[in-house]
Amino acid sequence: MDNQSIAREIIEKLGSKDNIAVINNCMTRVRVSVKNNDKVDFKNLDEIPGVIKVIKDDTIQVVVGPGKSKKIADEMKKLCGEISTNDDEWKKTKESVKSKQSKFSSVLRRLANIFIPLIPAIIGAGLLNGIAGYFQNVYTAEGIKDMPMWITFFQTLGSGLFAYFAIFVGINSANEFGATPALGGVIGAITISGNINIFSKALGLYNAEVPLNSILIPGKGGIIGVIIGVAILAWVEKQLRKIIPDFLDTILTPMISLLIVGTLTIFAIMPFAGVVSDGIIKVFSFFIMSEGPMAIIGGFILAASFLPLLMVGLHHGLIPFYMVQLTQFGSISLFPILCMAGGGQIGGAAAIYIKAKKNKKLRDIIRSAMPVAILGIGEPMLYGVTLPLGKPFITASIAGGIGGAFLAATKVQTIAFGPAGITAIPLVIPGKILYYIIGLAISYIAGFIITYFFGIPKDIDEAV
């Protein structure tokens, strides 16, 4: 089936275009919010050719694989035309589903909704930054001071996103919480304004000896502060619109909202978010940046728990934690550790491929999913192989944990985040690239061995 046919089938099984409220996509999934879950034919939706897996949640996630997700989402948008989300039935359904979620999963899901639209930019900018950073360090090590112009060019293209990341997050947070997107962007811009240093010094909140330890400086609290600020902005806007006359709404609501929330953001939210982000850093330092057994245990736990997050689409909610580390230290240790989970799947799938000699369908799925898994996109392998078989999902998680423990012990870090697998190699800081490759190899081998001996179902030739 071509992409348009798949899109048409998905729309039909979702209860027609009249039942669709929102259509989005990430790297491998078409994410759809529907007005009434009861109208969705989940059984046949999962059987559509080209659909790998359907995850039933407050946002229905239709896994179709890398490259196809955006094309199918675009076709669905064309077929649906203009979508109205002002539907009481949809709002009630959405709130009902959210009320049944745990607080933690709800928070991660909202964070994922904020960052999913940024993923293409994160991948593109991250890889450009990584490539430029790698060669810059190579030239510096060789004593070359005048960098080639192409390095500066790559850095210019790659740095724009991360330099103004707070603004992008502010806009997307506004879309998630129901605030005005442009005002959300302004809140993000406020947090990185150089003028904040002026207020900080005037109020005695600036530490001249160690500026990063100041209570208030530009970027304090990072995107955590931006998200909190925009959530408050959404509430303030709604309250103001209840009391401000319609003919003054366009003028007074944005001005008063910015005055109130901007003031709160600078003098209360940023210092508070700074305490939160510092606490997160201490937790990471305790588990994966310490020396000895604790780093190994922490690395194992983090990497081993990543596939369950990926399974339910909550892995994008970890992006704020990457940004906290990147802002504080200029590098990220959490991201490369989590990359090892995919390595465990690859090794496990190789073991399954060898064992399942008579299961042509399963071997075909592994062959098609393996290349993209090696490149760092693990959903096709997850939903097509390891998760349906059960045991390999567990053995792959354990193997990824072993690789994560090695990376934590060897202090591997990246200068950005993006796709995982071998695609992340340019993102690794110089001097640690070999350790990252060894970590991947450990995950591959451990995944193969553990799955081969302990993770193969007895009915492997009939499974899936």
C-alpha positions in Angstrom: 0.0 0.0 0.0 1.2 3.5 -0.7 1.2 6.2 2.0 -2.0 7.8 0.9 -3.8 4.4 1.0 -2.4 3.7 4.5 -3.5 7.1 5.6 -7.0 6.6 4.3 -7.2 3.2 6.1 -6.0 4.7 9.4 -8.6 7.5 9.2 -11.4 5.0 8.5 -10.4 2.8 11.4 -10.1 5.8 13.7 -13.8 6.5 13.2 -13.6 8.8 10.2 -12.1 12.3 9.9 -15.0 13.7 12.0 -13.6 11.7 15.0 -10.0 13.1 14.7 -9.0 16.1 16.7 -5.2 16.4 16.4 -2.7 14.8 14.0 1.1 14.9 14.8 4.1 12.7 14.2 7.5 11.9 15.6 10.3 9.8 14.0 8.4 6.6 13.8 4.8 7.2 15.0 1.7 9.0 13.8 0.2 10.4 16.9 -3.6 11.1 16.8 -6.0 12.5 19.4 -9.5 11.4 18.8 -12.8 12.8 20.1 -14.3 9.5 21.0 -12.2 6.3 21.7 -15.3 4.1 21.4 -15.5 4.9 17.7 -12.0 3.6 17.0 -11.6 0.1 15.5 -8.4 -0.8 17.4 -8.3 -4.4 16.3 -8.4 -3.7 12.5 -6.3 -0.6 12.9 -3.4 -2.8 14.1 -3.9 -5.1 11.0 -3.5 -2.4 8.3 -0.5 -3.3 6.0 2.3 -0.9 6.9 1.3 -0.4 10.5 3.8 -2.0 12.9 2.0 -1.4 16.1 -0.8 0.6 17.7 -0.5 2.0 21.2 -3.7 2.9 22.8 -3.3 6.0 25.1 -4.7 9.5 25.5 -2.9 10.0 22.2 -3.2 7.0 19.9 0.2 6.1 18.6 0.3 4.4 15.2 3.9 3.1 14.7 4.7 3.0 11.0 8.5 3.3 11.0 11.1 5.9 10.2 10.6 8.0 7.1 6.9 7.0 6.7 5.5 8.6 9.9 5.7 12.2 8.5 4.5 11.3 5.0 1.5 9.4 6.4 0.7 12.1 8.9 0.8 14.7 6.0 -1.5 12.5 3.9 -3.9 12.2 6.8 -3.9 16.0 7.3 -4.7 16.5 3.6 -7.5 13.9 3.7 -9.0 15.3 6.9 -8.7 19.0 5.8 -9.2 21.5 8.6 -9.7 19.9 11.9 -11.8 21.5 14.7 -10.7 20.7 18.2 -13.4 22.7 19.9 -15.4 19.6 20.7 -16.7 19.0 24.2 -16.9 15.3 23.6 -13.2 15.1 22.7 -12.2 17.3 25.7 -14.2 15.1 28.1 -12.6 11.9 26.7 -9.1 13.4 26.9 -9.5 14.5 30.5 -11.0 11.1 31.4 -8.0 9.3 30.1 -5.6 11.7 31.8 -7.3 11.2 35.1 -6.5 7.5 34.9 -2.8 8.0 34.4 -0.2 8.1 37.1 1.2 11.6 37.9 4.7 10.5 36.7 3.5 9.1 33.3 1.2 12.2 32.8 4.2 14.6 33.4 6.4 12.6 31.0 3.6 12.5 28.4 3.1 16.2 28.5 6.9 16.8 28.2 6.9 14.4 25.3 4.2 16.4 23.6 6.3 19.6 24.0 9.5 18.1 22.5 8.2 15.7 19.8 7.8 18.5 17.2 11.4 19.6 17.9 12.9 16.1 17.2 13.7 16.7 13.5 15.5 19.9 14.4 17.3 18.3 17.3 18.6 15.5 15.1 19.7 17.8 12.3 21.3 20.4 14.5 22.8 17.8 16.9 24.5 15.9 14.1 25.9 19.1 12.5 27.2 20.2 15.9 28.7 16.8 16.6 30.5 16.6 13.2 31.9 20.1 13.6 32.9 19.5 17.2 34.7 16.3 16.4 36.8 17.8 13.6 37.5 21.0 15.6 38.9 18.9 18.4 41.0 16.8 15.9 42.5 19.9 14.4 43.1 21.5 17.8 44.9 18.3 19.0 47.1 18.6 15.9 48.0 22.2 16.8 46.0 23.8 14.0 44.6 27.1 15.2 42.9 28.4 12.0 39.8 26.2 11.6 38.4 25.5 8.1 35.5 27.6 7.2 33.2 24.6 6.8 33.5 23.9 10.6 32.3 27.4 11.4 29.5 27.0 8.9 28.4 23.7 10.4 28.5 25.2 13.9 26.4 28.2 12.7 23.8 25.9 11.3 23.8 23.6 14.3 24.0 26.1 17.2 20.9 28.1 16.4 18.5 25.6 17.9 20.3 25.0 21.1 21.2 28.7 21.6 17.5 29.6 21.5 16.1 26.3 22.6 14.2 28.0 25.4 12.1 30.0 22.9 11.1 26.9 20.9 10.2 25.1 24.2 8.1 28.2 25.2 6.1 28.1 22.0 5.5 24.3 22.2 4.7 24.5 25.9 2.0 27.2 25.1 0.5 24.8 22.6 0.4 22.0 25.1 -1.0 24.1 28.0 -3.4 26.3 26.0 -1.5 29.6 26.2 -0.8 32.0 23.3 2.2 30.4 21.4 3.9 33.8 20.8 3.7 34.7 24.5 5.1 31.3 25.4 8.0 32.1 23.1 8.5 35.4 24.9 8.6 33.7 28.3 11.3 31.5 26.9 13.3 34.5 25.5 13.0 36.2 28.9 14.9 33.4 30.6 17.9 33.8 28.4 18.0 37.6 28.3 21.3 39.1 29.2 19.5 41.9 31.2 18.8 39.3 33.9 22.3 39.8 35.2 21.5 43.5 35.8 18.6 42.6 38.1 20.6 39.9 39.8 23.5 42.2 40.6 21.1 45.0 41.8 19.4 42.5 44.2 22.5 40.9 45.4 21.7 37.6 43.8 24.8 37.4 41.7 27.9 35.5 42.6 30.8 37.3 41.0 33.4 34.7 42.0 31.4 31.8 40.7 28.7 33.1 38.3 27.1 29.7 37.8 26.4 29.5 41.5 24.4 32.7 41.3 20.7 32.5 42.4 19.7 34.4 39.3 21.5 34.4 35.9 20.4 34.0 32.3 19.3 30.5 31.7 19.0 29.7 35.4 16.6 26.7 35.8 16.9 26.0 32.0 13.8 24.8 30.2 12.3 23.5 33.4 11.7 27.2 34.3 10.3 27.9 30.9 7.8 25.1 31.1 6.6 26.1 34.6 6.4 29.7 33.5 4.3 28.9 30.4 2.0 26.6 32.4 1.3 29.6 34.7 0.9 31.9 31.7 -1.9 29.6 30.3 -3.7 29.9 33.6 -3.3 33.7 33.9 -4.5 34.2 30.3 -7.6 32.2 31.0 -8.4 34.1 34.1 -7.9 37.5 32.5 -10.1 36.7 29.6 -13.0 36.0 32.0 -12.9 39.6 33.3 -11.5 41.7 30.4 -14.1 43.0 27.9 -13.7 41.5 24.4 -12.9 44.8 22.8 -9.9 45.2 25.1 -8.8 41.6 25.1 -6.3 41.9 22.3 -4.5 44.8 23.9 -4.7 44.2 27.7 -4.6 40.4 28.0 -1.1 39.9 26.5 0.4 42.9 28.2 -0.9 42.1 31.6 -0.1 38.4 31.2 3.5 39.2 30.3 3.8 41.7 33.1 2.6 39.2 35.7 4.2 36.0 34.4 7.4 37.7 33.2 7.9 39.1 36.7 7.2 35.8 38.3 9.5 34.0 35.9 12.5 36.2 36.6 12.2 36.6 40.3 10.5 33.4 41.5 10.3 30.7 38.8 13.9 30.8 37.5 15.5 30.6 41.0 13.1 27.8 42.0 13.8 25.9 38.7 17.4 26.5 39.4 17.1 24.6 42.7 15.2 21.8 40.9 17.8 21.5 38.1 20.7 21.5 40.6 18.9 18.7 42.4 18.6 16.7 39.2 22.3 17.2 38.6 23.1 15.9 42.1 21.0 12.8 41.5 22.8 12.1 38.2 26.1 12.8 39.9 25.2 10.3 42.6 24.2 7.5 40.2 26.3 7.9 37.0 28.9 10.6 37.6 30.3 9.1 40.8 33.2 6.7 41.0 33.1 2.9 41.5 30.1 0.6 42.0 27.4 3.3 42.2 28.1 4.6 38.7 28.0 1.0 37.3 24.7 0.3 39.1 23.2 3.6 38.1 24.2 3.1 34.4 22.7 -0.4 34.4 19.4 0.7 35.9 19.0 3.7 33.6 19.8 1.8 30.4 17.8 -1.3 31.4 14.7 0.8 32.0 14.8 2.7 28.7 13.0 0.1 26.5 9.9 0.2 28.8 9.8 4.0 28.4 10.2 3.6 24.6 7.4 1.0 24.6 4.8 3.5 25.7 6.3 6.5 23.9 7.5 8.3 27.1 11.2 8.4 26.1 10.9 11.9 24.6 10.0 13.1 28.1 13.7 12.7 29.0 14.8 15.5 26.8 14.6 18.1 29.6 17.1 16.0 31.6 19.5 16.0 28.7 19.2 19.8 28.5 19.8 20.2 32.2 23.1 18.4 31.9 24.0 20.2 28.6 23.3 23.6 30.2 25.2 22.8 33.4 28.2 21.0 32.1 28.3 21.5 28.3 27.9 17.7 27.8 25.5 14.9 28.5 26.2 11.6 30.2 22.6 10.3 30.3 22.0 10.2 26.6 24.8 7.8 25.6 24.0 5.5 28.5 20.4 5.2 27.3 21.6 4.6 23.7 22.8 1.2 24.9 19.3 -0.2 25.2 19.1 -0.3 21.4 22.3 -2.3 21.2 20.7 -5.0 23.5 17.8 -5.3 21.1 20.1 -5.7 18.1 22.0 -8.5 19.7 18.8 -10.2 20.8 17.3 -10.0 17.4 20.4 -11.6 15.9 20.1 -14.5 18.3 16.4 -14.8 17.4 17.2 -14.7 13.7 19.6 -17.7 14.0 17.2 -19.7 16.2 14.0 -19.1 14.2 15.1 -20.9 11.1 11.6 -21.9 10.1 9.8 -18.7 10.9 10.1 -16.8 7.6 7.8 -13.9 8.7 9.8 -13.2 11.8 13.2 -13.4 10.0 11.8 -11.0 7.3 10.8 -8.5 10.1 14.3 -8.7 11.6 16.0 -8.2 8.3 13.9 -5.1 7.6 14.2 -3.6 11.1 17.9 -4.3 11.7 19.4 -1.5 9.5 17.3 1.3 11.1 17.9 -0.2 14.6 21.7 -0.1 14.0 21.2 3.6 13.0 19.5 4.2 16.3 15.7 3.9 15.6 14.5 0.9 17.6 10.7 1.0 17.5 10.3 -1.3 14.5 12.5 -3.9 16.2 10.7 -3.3 19.5 7.2 -3.7 18.2 7.9 -6.2 15.5 10.2 -8.6 17.4 11.3 -8.3 21.0 8.1 -7.0 22.6 5.7 -9.5 20.9 8.0 -12.4 21.9 8.2 -11.3 25.5 11.4 -12.9 26.8 13.7 -11.1 24.3 12.3 -7.8 25.5 13.6 -8.6 29.0 16.9 -10.0 27.8 17.5 -7.0 25.5 16.8 -4.6 28.4 19.3 -6.5 30.6 21.9 -6.4 27.9 21.4 -2.7 27.3 21.9 -2.3 31.1 25.3 -4.0 30.9 26.3 -1.6 28.1 25.0 1.3 30.1 27.0 0.3 33.1 30.2 0.2 31.0 29.5 3.7 29.6 28.8 5.1 33.1 32.0 3.5 34.4 34.1 5.0 31.6 32.3 8.5 31.8 31.2 8.6 28.2 29.5 12.0 27.3 28.1 13.6 24.2 28.1 17.3 23.2 24.5 17.0 21.9 21.6 14.5 21.7 19.9 13.1 18.7 19.5 9.6 17.2 21.1 6.7 19.0 23.2 3.7 17.8 26.1 4.3 15.5 24.6 7.6 14.3 25.4 9.1 17.8 29.2 8.4 17.4 29.9 12.0 16.0 28.1 13.4 19.1 30.5 11.7 21.6 33.2 13.9 23.0 36.8 13.2 21.7 38.7 10.7 23.8 35.5 8.7 24.6 34.5 7.6 21.1 36.3 4.3 21.5 34.5 3.6 24.8 31.2 4.4 23.2 31.9 1.9 20.4 33.0 -0.7 22.9 29.8 -0.1 24.9 27.7 -0.7 21.8 29.7 -3.9 21.1 29.1 -5.1 24.7 25.4 -4.4 24.3 25.3 -6.3 21.0 27.2 -9.3 22.4 25.4 -9.4 25.7 22.1 -9.2 23.9 23.0 -12.0 21.6 24.3 -14.3 24.4 21.6 -13.7 27.0 18.8 -14.0 24.4 20.3 -17.0 22.7 20.4 -19.0 26.0 17.6 -17.5 28.0 15.3 -15.4 25.8 14.1 -17.7 23.0 10.5 -18.8 23.3 9.9 -22.5 22.9 7.4 -21.9 20.0 9.8 -19.5 18.2 9.0 -21.0 14.8 5.3 -20.3 15.3 5.6 -17.0 17.2 4.7 -13.5 16.0 
